[in-house]
Amino acid sequence: MTKKIITYLTGFIFAALSFKGQDFHVSHYDVATMYLNPALTGVYGLEKGDYRVYVDQRSQWRALGIKPYLTSYIAYDMPCKIKNKSVGLGGYIINNNSGIGNYNTLTFMPSASYNVLGDKAKYKHVLTVGLQMGLFYRSTNPNKLNYDVQYSLNNNGGAFDQNIANNEAYNRVNITRFDANFGLFYRYVELNKKARPYAGFTMAHLTRPNESMTGAQSQLPIKWVGNAGCDIKLDEKLDITPRILFMSQAKAYEFTSGFLFYYKMNENNTKVFAGFDYRLKDACIISLGLKHDNYAVRLSYDINTSYLNKYTRSRGAFEVSLVYTGEKGKSFFKSVSSF
């Protein structure tokens, strides 16, 4: 049994290392808007608000019996006017800890967008461009990893022993790098239409920073992202949003399709919403949420459908998010009490 566990854990670690040039993902990508596309900074569509705060946390791979991968996201943005030009300003912090070896990436990314069409088309079309420039800090603790030379038959009949020297030499165990992202976003916003499509495009890691911690050259590949959807009003109470997301980085790609379904419960505009998405060859994502006044809360669970489901028994990731839309002159704490 021990050898079987070692075999699939080793395979999982090598699979994870082969994806070292890929970004981490979240299922609530429409909550982590600026992580998805810098052109979404301060862009709220038909929803009113003077600013927004976004919080998202994702935990996965706990079913493998290892320290879970944890991704935490917090962001703030606001629409504003600069010399009569419509812009969005904000930024986000996202931290990802990969569990094994405490491989951690902390990213701080200020973000800005500009409405190309301006006020002339604001009641029908929104077209924005966005730019982000910031830093990421990456670190690891090599002594927390197990190496083949540390496998000993004298340790309970065959197990890793960290008291044995690993014979590995690292030039450094942390790096700080400058990074930049660019995005475009379009949304149709005419009020009297039942269908309002949108689409976005992003190029991330334009600087292709060197992410190696060993002194070698390992440039982070550009990530290409495209997403699209359509907000459809079925009647006075029901709305549905079919949507797709495609991401490509180096030789890896990800395709997700699904929908969000909204039901208006009362005249106070309280809505419950549910969603189903399928990430190709990876997971089925089921979500449930509530939107009331200035708040939107969502819970989701990824049901693993990849080859790893033999070891996880289809258990995947748990994710929770909160979005608060603030208004000038309205107290945050009064909004909390009403919620």
Secondary structure, 3 states (H helix, E strand, C coil): CHHHHHHHHHHHHHHHHHCCCCCCCCCCCCCCHHHHCHHHCCCCCCCCCCEEEEEEEEEECHHHCCCCEEEEEEEEEEEEEECCEEEEEEEEEEEEECCHHHCEEEEEEEEEEEECCHHHHCCCEEEEEEEEEEEEEEECCHHHCCCHHHEECCCCCCEECCCCCCCCCCCCCEEEEEEEEEEEEEEECCCCCCEEEEEEEEEECCCCCECCCCCCCCECCCEEEEEEEEEEECCCCEEEEEEEEEEEECCEEEEEEEEEEEEECCCCCCEEEEEEEEECCCEEEEEEEEEECCEEEEEEEEEECCCCHHHHCCEEEEEEEEEEEECCCCCHHHHHHHC
